Structure formats: structure tokens, C-alpha cells
């Protein structure tokens, strides 16, 4: 059971299709199939159910997926720690984040970090909340900066950076609200991201904490930027992180409405894998981010506020 076999197995598990997995692993499909069969023979269990439309993990395969991910992560951690002890450690860091956070938080912060630490190479990967979790698990990134979903995993450490306010928005030509109430909001059409996305979690959480029925969903989209554009076009209402509105400071097609209770907030957090030995670039990044990534302050002209 070697690292190459484990990576091949994880690729097949992720795609559920041997052809796509072979392309990802840069292997011929026959070679990939041979590696998986060899792994199954070594373990004495079947890891995949084969079907006309692809492959699916068996119960044993699901257990194997968890351990394979951990084994590869520990393998990489061990190599990095050994190189660091010999003074040959890699002075680089890969960070994963959401597009909104990259644009409004990290675009200014990362150049300052590089100025202070020019010897550390930085790579920034943009993805959804599911991507960030997967990248942390497989070691594709050392650090995720994202909004907290309240899900705890003992394999990882999280540290809160700031509380980011949420904003209730509407298009200027949408039906006017004489008074914004929770009862009224629960009857309005909203634009939201799909279930499983961190922005959808923040939306659901805001109404749960307000103890009101969630409003009807007019449209589900793939990003908070799309929500803002559709709200501006008059498709419905939206509840988005305030920092996402920074790209719209002077536009006249959006209104920011008052929330009827305490303004809901999203916790901006850093998440990284527990290690016996912390890589020096990661330690420096954690300290700098904790110091500099404070609560958002709007830049430029604010949105119009109704009333």
C-alpha cells in the first residue's frame, strides 16, 4: 500500500469514473485499474462497486478513503518536518479561500506579507467551501481562510479572525417595503446559493437565529457575486456578507435594507491541519493574518440605504 496507489484510489473515489480518474492521475485506464485491483488484493476486500455508469465506494472503500487521505497528509507532513530539521524546508505556502474573501481581504494583505517575507512563495487557490475542505484533507493547501460553518473536525485547528456583518439587499426597482419585519421577510423571494455552500449556511442560520420561517427561494445560484447581480436586476432579495458589496460602492441599482433585529454576522476563520511540527511559513502567515485581517470597514461611497 504505497502513496502512489493511495492517490490513484482517491482519484477514482473522487470522480466515480475510472477514465476521468486515469486522466487526473496521468495514467492509462488499464494501469489505474491494475493499481486498484492490486490494492484490493492486498487488503482482501472490495473497495469499489463497478457499474455501467462508473464506480462507487463500498463500505470498506469509505473507510479506506478516510485513512488514505490521512496517510498521505501524514506522509507529506513527515517529509516537510524532516527537511525543516535539516534546514532544507520548502519556503512556500498554499492558501485556499472563497472568491469574495480573496478580492476584499487578501488582495491587500498578501502583498504586504510578501514584502515582509520575500523568501516565502505564495500560491492562492480559489474555490467553494467544499473545495476548501477537500484541499485541506488531501494536503493541496496548508491554510484555508473562509467563513465558519460551525463544523468541528479534530484533524484541524480553526482560529477566528473577525465578525463580518451581513447585508440585506434589494434592487432599487423592486417592490418597496414600508417596514422591514421578520414576518415580512419570510414572505419575500430570495436569491441564495445552493445547499452545501457556506453562503447558503449563513443565509439559513440568519433566519434560524431570528426564529422565523425561511423565505421562499426564487433562484439558487453558484456564487455571492451572482446573487448581487440578480438582486440588482430585480429578481428578488439577498442576504450577503457586507464585504462582498465593496465592488458596488457607487452603483445606483442596489438598496441596503435594515435588518429588523441584531445584524447577523459571519465569522471569518483560518483553518489548518494539526501537525506535530508546524511549518515556519505557516506560522508566520497565521501570526500576520491574526494581526491584520480585522473586521471589514467599507471603502468608498456606501450603498444607498432605503429610508
Steps between C-alpha positions, in 0.01 A plus 500: 500500500717783368427872459457467124231234545325714759493804272362286218232358730399849619476628143264216410297562817471872426394469136303175517629438150819312411556683172491843667706374793764360264520833321539679835776258606665515155467123458355263246165372622632144498788603729263674737272195512800276569609718792154495657470123456844456654393710798179299540697173486744624763217602734282200419189716449310659215536880505275587205173381355535499121205601284416617148514864605820488705618385841372563853669440833401198705474536880860380520591753232357786707717396796799470267435851364532651849822316578655557158448875537656499847793280398591727208467811715722350773750387237528857367519641853783262587701595190459871569596462867811299414608754237443783747716330763779477241456862391368393160134583550290639217434870559159502337138508607175420320185673624144418402213745529165614363497747211341779707759468775784490247382822337402701806736368768806332356569720196640770729638275776709252299722760326582646844588153627724437198676834556589397856579137405633508141655154537159332542326403177122531511234317298132597530229251400141620458211260550173428676470390861493134393818549299677656798409206724621247244824692440573512872438128529722399209775752576451713188492807726662568837251765608137586425354844567123478488173560683434273795226240462518381861622154399781371721755245381773380737742471210502877458547815705295811437560854621253785474620815324198729502122530499380618160151660488242371257300739280137475390476633145236569237495652153391866484206411274373214716180526702554755777472391861327747733655321799744211509375232740587134548145405405530706182840354410369145531258572212751656260681321216873462564799418281733253674788266428448126488481279807842397623651840419622710793295800382184286507591395853528866605162577343326208675672580829382864494133401479539213746650734760218748434252215570303563181403274214748520211376703203419345162799440273461673164831384351802296606833609353867409528654809659433804718607727213220352290254560784590870502461531123161327500376709793607816316303377198186470713476120527457499877667585828836384632690457826873521433820581690551876516853469366363352176330834429831685483500451124173696480569820702380749239232306316146630514321171436520357854343592832628381834204440731508503880487160666206494745709365789863473593705501182601143412871439468732246341816388677811520284733217603833342416509119488809281482601141569630396841869418473770380734733754344361823358662616170667840557322670203164395642589629847598838355180519293279414798658772713477763225138416409393506864645849532388657173176338382272693732133578458405645166460876461324611180718687256363768271145621480237282672198348336178693513298418813124485467325768704 
